[in-house]
Amino acid sequence: MDLSGLNEPQKAAVTQTSGAVMVMAGAGSGKTKVLTTRIAYIIDELGVSKDSILALTFTNKAANEMKVRISNILGGIDTKNMWVSTFHSFCVRILRKEIGHLENYTNSFNIIDEEDAQKIVKDICKNECIDSKPKELRHLISKSKNFEAFSIDDPFLNQDYDTVSRLYEEYKIKNNLLDFDDLIIKTIELFKEAPEVLYRYQYKFEYILVDEFQDTNALQYVLIRMLAALHNNIFVVGDDFQSIYSFRGAKIENIHKFRRDYKDHKMILLEENYRSTNEILNLANCIIDKNPNQIKKVMYSHGKTGDKPILYDADTAFGEASFVVEQIKKLHDKGDSYSDFAIMYRANYISRGFEDVLLREHIPYRIFGGLSFFARKEIKDMTAYLRVLVHPDDNFSFLRIVNEPKRKIGDKVIESLTSVSNEYNKSLFDSIDLYSGSGSIELKKFKIMMTSIKESLANCKLPDIIDILLKETSYEDMLKKGDSDEYQDRISNIKEFKSVLKETELDHEDEGLTNEEILDILLSDLALRSENDDAKESDSVILTTYHQAKGLEFKNVFMVAMEDGIFPSQNSVTKEDVEEERRICYVGITRAKDRLFISHVGRRFLFGFTQQMMPSCFLGEMKREFYNLYGEYKTPKKDIESKAIPNVLSAKDAVTSDLKVGDKVNHKTFGDGKVISINGKIAEIAFALPTGIKKMLSTHPSLTKIN
């Protein structure tokens, strides 16, 4: 078999076929090529049946790509039924044949998705008169299944969890159902309770390969270990530098566990990068080098050179977005396609400012793996509320929000109200006073509420109307009842929407307009955002979070909003959190092939307020010789180093580590606070409401002690 297209470490990874092998494959080092070539090599050179090989990965797309590549290497052999699949697909394939060995289940089981699971939990809560949040309870049930330790501080929620989790499992057994978590759990149970079945599959799979090993969770590791116990020919490929999915249960500790469990394993490092220039890799290497307890790799490229990455020091978010768009226009004029550009950010709400400037400049863009800011449900809901305030005859907007949150105004009530509206030729809102049927009380309450909010609109600052809507409509209470992570994301988007109102208010502050008139101008502008604005065509600039971008590559990458509290996230309170944020930064840098632009701002209009921003601590970790520094006016400045570098603080400069109980501190996002307890390196700090008490690393870059 021809292996001439592989470098020496890649060849070693392909041909070391006996025993345990761990390949640490840096970004862009050709890990999929190694994985598929190794499978082809085992079949072609060792004469092993393709049915004796098991390869596990995380997406159907990756599994299908592997099958195609293997087929191409081996001259078009049929790989359709090979055991190359995701963990969950593999388990379904086993369970469909073997689950009868477990009590209470038959081979005709059905698999429920997350929406189905949440509905079951919600129905249980309703039937048992349980007031706890169904989504939160469902989340806890899932965590418990994935071997995650957690504590429930609320005694009522704790009691409800025990009841609901028991009834949830009983319901599934009674109806022969498995949820997504069950697929791996039941396979492990099957292997434990029916050792003869386990032995059959251990014997069958002579060679086991695992892709993206850094993303495996505790259950997946147990499953792999069980299957590989007979032949011990286990091959794992991954990159501890790119472990960024702990929120999904991924355990970077599995890399260290593998090394302990397979003491005689062969370690192979893939350090030659085929994607990025050496200038980009130099920056990536110096960032990730700050993480301890990792397998040392130094990424390099043979002969691929280019410009140094650019660090842009902007005054405002508008200046940052204008710089990004100017660079896109220049490079597009020189021949780059729009699809060669990616704008990457840590938090979804950051996209809004870039969308505005891209729209203004008529540059096509699309949100990768998500929605445009103004297409997100919570923003469309807030916009609909505002439309009804300004234009009560807007039936379309009225129908969107009259029962959002739920107000017992269902389809039948709306149908009856519509009949009255048609009869008297009035809007649905105005017809409420004429309607006396079922639901009339709830409808009148809604109208009184909206009328009261409209009166408030005349006397408040324009952005404050969002806070009033959130409270008076109980919309925020509705969001709080959902998943906590989803709540944070949605409420952050709504707070950023306040910035849109504030900017519009400032644009018209000298024109003597009322709030209602200013709001009408804004709503007219938002109405002009058509589906075309979100650029469905392929030649579009990509806007994406770092997590969505993992596995992708782009000719030109912009890493924007590199500020403390945004990146690292304000939720990064422990040493481990910051290390994962640093890995996310590494992933962002290594998406770039030819050019990398990194930017931060001194002032950002955030959540309706102008805030002074501190540059990300990761900027202070970048060696000065690895990037060019530019200022607000996009021209190199010889004296900018002395001007800008004091703002680019290293972790050592920016933090204080000698906190004690009673100290007053300042956080760049939360403001002033007081230390109320210290536990090791974790400080518990009381901030003013609505922030309240937060736990965070006492050496966190955003935290400074007030003398």
N, C-alpha and C positions, 0 to 999 in steps of 0.2 A: 504494500500500500504506500502511495506516494505521500511523504510527510515533509516535502521540501518547502512547502509554504509556511511552515511553523518555525518560530525561533526555538532556541534550545530549551528554555523552561517550559514552553508549550509542548514540545516533543516529550519531555520528561513526564508531564501531566498526562499525556495520551498513552504512553507506553508502560508506565508504572501500574500494571494491572492487578497485582496481587496485594492483599492486605489493605489497611486503612490509609487513605490519602486525603490530605487537606490542601486545597489550592486556594491561596489568598490572591484573588485577581483584582488588581487595581482598576480604576475607572478606565474604560476604553482599551483594555488589554486583551480583548478577544476571548472572553470566557465562554461565550456560546459556541464559538468555533472550536475551542478545546473540548467542550462537553460533547458536542455532536461528533467530532472526529474521534474521540475516545470510544464512543459507542460503536461507530463504524469499524474502528480498529479491532475491537473485541469480537465483533461478528466476522470480519474479513480475515484477520490474521490468526485469531485463536480458534476460529471455527465454532464459536458459541452461538446457540440458537437465539434469535432475536426475542423469543418468548421467555428467555431466562434472564432478561435484563429489565430492571425497573428504574425509570428515571422520573423524578418528582420535581415539580416547579410550582409557581404560584399563580399563573394566569393561563387560561386556555390559549391565548394568543402565543405565549412563549412555548407551550407544549406543541402547538401546531407548527410553529416555525422550526422547532427541533426535528419534528418528523419529516418535514420537507427537506431540511438540510441533510439528514441521514440518508434519505432516499436518493438525493442528488449525488452524494459522495459514493454511494454503492450502486450507481448505475440504474436508478429508478426502481429499486425493490419496493414492494408494497409495505408501507409502514403504518397503514391505517389502524390496525388493531394492536400495534405495539403497546407495551405498558409504559408509555410516556404520557404523563398527565399531571394535573394538579393533585395535591394531597386529597382534596375532597372528592374529586372524580375517582381516584384510585379506591378510596374507602367505599364509595357507592358501588363500585364494580365488585368489591369483595362482599359487601353486605347483601347485595341482590342475590348472591349465590349461597351465602353462609349464615345469614342472620337467624335462620330457624334454629340454630344451636343455642340462641339466647331465649330465655323465657319471655313470654308476652308479645313477641314480635313474629311477623310472617314476612316472606319475601316480597309481598305486594305492598309494603309500607310506602307511604307518601312523604315527600320532603316539603316542609313548609319554609317560606322565606321569612325575612325579618318582619315584614308588614303583618303576615299571618300570626307570627309569634306574639307581636305586640297586641293584636286584637284579642288573642286568647287570654293574655294577662289582663287586658282591660275588662273583658267580660267577667273574669274571675273576681276582679276588684268590685265590679258593679254588683254581682250576685252575692258577694260576701259583705257588702256595705263597707268596703275598705276605702279610706280617703287618700291613702298614699298615692304617689305619682306612678302610674302604670309603666311609663317609659323607664323611670329610674329603677323600678323593681325588675323589669326585664333586663336592664343593663347589668344589675347585680347578679341575676341568675346566670347570665352569660359569663361574667367574670369568674364566678365560682366554678363553672365547668372547665374553665381554662387554667385551673390550678393557680389562680391569682388570689393572694391573701388580701383581705380588706376588712375594715371594721365599719360598723354602722353606729354612729353616735346617737342617733335618734332612737330611743327605746321602742316607740310606736312603729317606726319604719322597720326596725329589727324584727318585731313580732309579726308584722305584716309580711315581711320577706319570707319567714319560715312557712307561714300559711300558704302564701301565693306560690312559692317555689314547689311545695309539695303537691298542691292542686294542679299546677301546670304540668308536672311530670305525670300525674295520674291521668290527666286529660289526654296527653299524647299517647300513653300506653293503651288507654281504652280505644283510641281511634287509630292506632297503628301509624303514628306520625313520628317523624324525626325532624328536629331543627338542624340548622347548619352546624352548630357546635357538636351535636350528637354524632355526626358522621364519623369523626375521628374517635370520639369517646367510645362509641359502641364497637368500633373495630378493635380497639384496645381491649375492651371487656370481652369481646369474642375470643381474642387470642389468649386471654388469661383463663377463661372458663372452658375453652376447647383447645387444649394444647396440641391435639392431633391436627387441628386446622392450622394453627400457627406453624407447626413443623412442615406441613405440606407447602406452605408459601415460603418458608425459609429455604426449603430444599429447592423450590422452583426458581427463586431469584438468586442466581449465583453472583450477579453483579448488581449493586445498588448505587445510584448516583443521585445527588441532591443539588439542585440549583438554588442560588440566592440563599445560601445556608444562614447568613446573618439575620434573615427575616423569619426563621423558624421560631415557633413558640414551644412551651414546655411539653405539650401533648404531642406535637409533631416529632420532637426529639425522642420521646419515649417510643413512638411508633417505629421510627427509623432504627432505633437500637434493638428493638425486638426482632425486626425482620432481618437484620444483618448478623444476628448472633451465631448462625451456623457457619457460613462461608467466610464471614469477616471481610469480604471485599466491598468496602464502603468508601465511596468517593464523594467528597463534599467540596463545592466551590462557592466562594462568596467573597465578601470584602468587609472587614470590621470597620473600615473607614466610612462605609455607606449604610450603617445600621441606623435607620431613622424612623422605624415604625414601632417604637415601644408602646405607643398609644393603642396599637392593634394587638398587643400581646407579644410582639417579637422580643426575643431574649438574646441580647448580644452575649450573655453568659454562656449560651450553648457552644460558642466557639471554644471557650476555655474548658467547658465540660467535655467536649469531644477530645481535646488534647489530654485530659486526665483519664478518660475512659479508654482511649486507644493509645496507650503509652508508646507503642512501637510504630505509630503512624509516620508517614512520610510527608514532610512539609515542603510545598513548592510555591514560590512567589512569582507572580506575573507582574513585572514592574514596567515593561515597555508599553508605552501608550501609543495607540494608532489614531488617536482623535485630535488631541490638542497640541498646540505649540509648546516648546520648552519654557517659554516665558510665562504661559498660563500655568504650566505644571509647577514651576518654581513657587508661584504664589500658593497653589493648592498644598504643596508639600510643607511650606512653612506654617500654614494654618493648622493642618491636621497633626503636625508634630507636637503641638501643645497638649494633645490628649494623652494621658498616661495609660499604662496597661494595655497597649495595643501591639499588634504584630508589625514590627518595623518594616515599612516599604518606602522606597523613594522612586516616585514615578518619573520617567524620562521619555523623550522621543528621539529617535535617530534621525537627525537631519531636518526636522520640522521646526522652523523658527518663524518668528513674526514680531509684531510690536508688543512692547510691554503693556500689561493691563493699565487702564486709566482709572484713577480715583478722582471723582469729581466732587468738589466741595461747593454745594449750592446754598444760596441764602434761604430760599423758600421752596415749597413743594412744586409751585408753578415753574420756578426756575429749573428745578430738577427735571420735570416732565418736558419742558421746552428743550433742554439740552439733549435728552434722549431722542426726542422726535427730530431734532436738527441732525443728529448723527445718522438716524435712519434715512432721512431724506438725502443726505450727502452720499452715503454708501449705496443707496438705491439708484441714485443718478449715475454712479460708477458701475452699475451692472448687477448688484446684489438683488435677489428677489425679496419681496416682503416676507416670505416664509423663511428666509434666512435669519430672521430676527426673533429673539425671545426676550420679553420683559418679565423678570422673575421677582417675586416678593414673598414675604413670610406670612402675611395675613391678607385674606380676600378683600377687605375693604380698601386696601391700598390701590386696587385697580382703578378706582373711580376717577382719580385725577388724571391718570394716563389715558383713560377712555375719552375724557373730555377733550384733551389736546389732540389726540389722534383723530377724533371726529371733526374737530375744527380744521385740521389740516387735510381732511379727506383721505386719510391713510386707512386702508382696510385692516381690520384686526378681528381676532376671535379669542374668546376665553377658552383655554384648553381645560377640559375636564370640569367645567363649571359654567355658570351663567354670567352674562354681563351684569354689572352692578345694578343697573336699573331694571333688569329682568328678574331679579331675585324676588321671591314671593313677598318677603317682609317689606321690601321697598315698593313693590306694586300695591301692597295693601295700604301702606302709609300714603302713597300718591292718591289712591282711590278715596281715602278719608279726606284728604285736602281738596280733591275735586268736588266732593259733595258739600264741603264747607263753602266753597266759592260758587259752585254751580249745582244747587240742589236738584235741578231738573236733569242731571246726568244719570239716567237710569242704569247705564252699564256699570258705572262706578258704585252706585247705590247697591245693586245686586251683589257686587263683589264683597262688600263689607257689612251689609245689614245683619248678617248672621256670623260674622267673623270678628271676635270670638263668638261661640255659640250663645244664642239668646232665645232659643226655642222659637225661632222664626224659620220654620222649615219650608219645603217646596210647596206644600198645600196652602200655607198662609200666603206665600208670595203669589201663587196662582190666583187666589181670591182677591188679593190686593191689585193685581194686574187687571182683573176684570173691572174693578172700580175705576182704575186709572183710564182704561179704554172708554168706559161709559161716560166719564166726565171730561175726558180729553185733558187730563192733568198728569203731571209727573208722578212717579211712584211715591216720592217724598211728600209731595203736596196732598196726595190721595190718602195719606195716613189719617188725616182729620176726618175724612168722609167714610172711613172704613170701620165697621163695628162687628166684624165676624171673629172667628177663632184667631187668637194671636194679636188682637187689637191692642191689648194692654202692653205687650212687649214692644209692639211697633211704636206706640205713643211714647214709651220710655226712651226708645232709641231717638225719636225726633226731639224730645226735650233735651236729651244729652247733647245731640249735635247742635242744637240751637244755643245751648249754654256755652259749648266750646267755641262757637262762632263769635259769641259776645266777648270771650276771652281773647280771641284773635285781634280784636281792635285795640286792646290795651297792653299787649305783651310784646317782647322782642320776638321777631319772626321765628328764629330757631326754637324758641321756647314752646311753640305750638306743638312740636313733636313730643315733648315731655308731657304736655297736657293730654294729648291724644293717648299716649301710652298708659297714663294713669286712669283717665276718665272712661276710656273704652275697655279697660281691663286687658288690653292687648299684651302688655308686659307680663301680667299674671298668667296669661295663656302660655306665653313662651317659657316661663319659669316651670310650668308643669311638665315640660318636655325634657329631653336629654340635656344634661348640664353643658356638654360641649357644644351642642347645637344652639342652646340658648346664648352662650357667649358669642358665637359666630354671628347669629342673627341680630343680637342687640348691638354688637359692634357695628354692623352694617347700618342699622337705624341711626345710631349716634353719628356715624359718618354722613348720613343723609342730612343731619343738622348743618353740617358744613356747607352743603349745597344751598340751603336756605340762607345761611349767614353770608355766603359769597354773593348771592343774588341781592340780599338786603344792602350790602356795601356798594354794589354796582349802581343802585338807584337811590342812595341815601340823600342826595341833594336835589331830588326831583319832586319832593313834596307829595309822594304817593302814599296811600294807605297800605297797611299790611295786606289787605285783601287784593288790592291792585297789583302789588309786587308779586304776590303769590300767583295771581292769574297769569302774569308774564312768564313766571317760571313754569307753570303747568303747560302753557302753550309751547314753550321750548322743549319740555319733556315729551310732549305729544309728537314732536317732529322726529324723535328717535324711532326710526322704523326698523323692521327686521334686517333691512339692508345695512343698517349701522353696525350690526354685529358680524358682518362680513363672513358669510358662509363659504365664499370661494376659497380655494386651497391656497392661493397666493395672498396670505394675510399675515400680519404680525401676530405672534402668539403672546398672549398674556397668561401667566400661569404661576401657581405656587411651586415651591421647590419640591414638595412631595409629589405633585402631579407630574413634574418634569423628570423625575428619576427614571433612568433608562433611555432618555431622549438625548439628542445632541443638536446643536445649532451653530451655524457659522459665526453668528454674533450674539452675545448674551449681555443683557443689562441686569445687574443685581441692584435693585433700587431700595430706598428706604432703609438703608443700613444704619439704623439708630437704635440705641438702647431702649428697651421697652417694646420695640417692634421686632428687632432681631439682634440679640437674643430676645425671645418673647418675654413679656412681663410675667408670664406664668413659670418661667424657669427659675426655680428657687433653690434647687439643690445642685451640688457639684455634678451629679450624674445628668441633671437636666441641661446644664450648660455644655457638658461634653457632647450630648446629643445635638444641641443647637450648632455646635462647632462642626459636627459631622454633616449637618444639613448645609452649612456654609460650604464645606468641601464639595458636596454633591453639586451645589450651584455653580461653583467655579469650574468644575470638570465637565459641565455640559457644553462649555464653549470650545469651539474648534479653532477659530482664527483670531477672534477679537473678544476682549472682555472689558466691560465698563462697570465700575462700581460707584454708587453715588449715595450721598447722605445730605441732609439739610440742617441748617441752623435753627430754622423756625418752621413748624408745620401746623397748618390749620387742621386740627384733628378733633372730631366729635363736637364741632361747633365752636371750638376755642383755639386761639393761637397759643401754641406751646413751644417753649424752648426745648430743643432736642440735643441730646448728647450722642455723638457718634458711637456706633457699635464698638464694644470692646474688641471685637474681632479685627477691626481696622488697625487698632494699636498693635495687634499681633503680626501684622503683615510687615515684613522687612522692607525698609524704605527703598532699597536698590531694586526691588522687584516690580515697582509700578511707577508710572508718571502721575504727578499731581497737577490737577487743573482747577481753576477757580470759576467764579460765577460767569465770567465773560468768555469762557471757552478758549482762552489763549494761555499758553504756558507763562507762568510768572516766576521769575527768578527768586523773588522774595517771599513766595507763598509758603515756603516750608516753615519759615519762622512765624508766619501769620497763622497757618492752619494746623500745624502739627500739635500745638498745645491743646487744640480741641479734640484731636484724635488720641485719646488717652489710652495708655496700656492698662491692663487689669490692675497692675500694681499701683499705678497713679490714681486710678479712679475709685478705689474702694477703701474702706476702713475695716480692720479686722479686730479692733480692740473694743468692740461694743460691750456694754454691760447694762444690766437692768436699770431703767431710769433715764438712759441717754435719749436725747432728742436727735432725730435723724431727718434727712430729707430724701425722698425718692422722686426721681425725675417725672414719673407718671402719677404717683399717688399723693405727692406733696409731703408736708411735714407729718411726722409721727413720733411715737414714743415707744421705746423698747420695754416690753412688759415681762419677757422671759427669754432666757438663753439656754439652749440644749445642744451642747457641742458647738457646731458651726451654724446651727439653725437659730435664727432670731425670730421671736414672735413680736410683731410690731402693731400697735394700734394707730390707725390712720383715721382721719375725719370721715364721717359718713358721706357718700354711700359706700366707700371702700371698706371700712371696718378693719377687723384684725386680719393680718396676713402673716404667713410664715415664709421666710426666705433666707437664703444663704447670707450670713453676716458680711461676707466678702463680695456680695453681688455688686457688679460694676455700677449699677444705678443708685446705689445707696451711699450717702455721705453723712458723717456725723456733724451736727451743728454745735459749734463751740459755744 
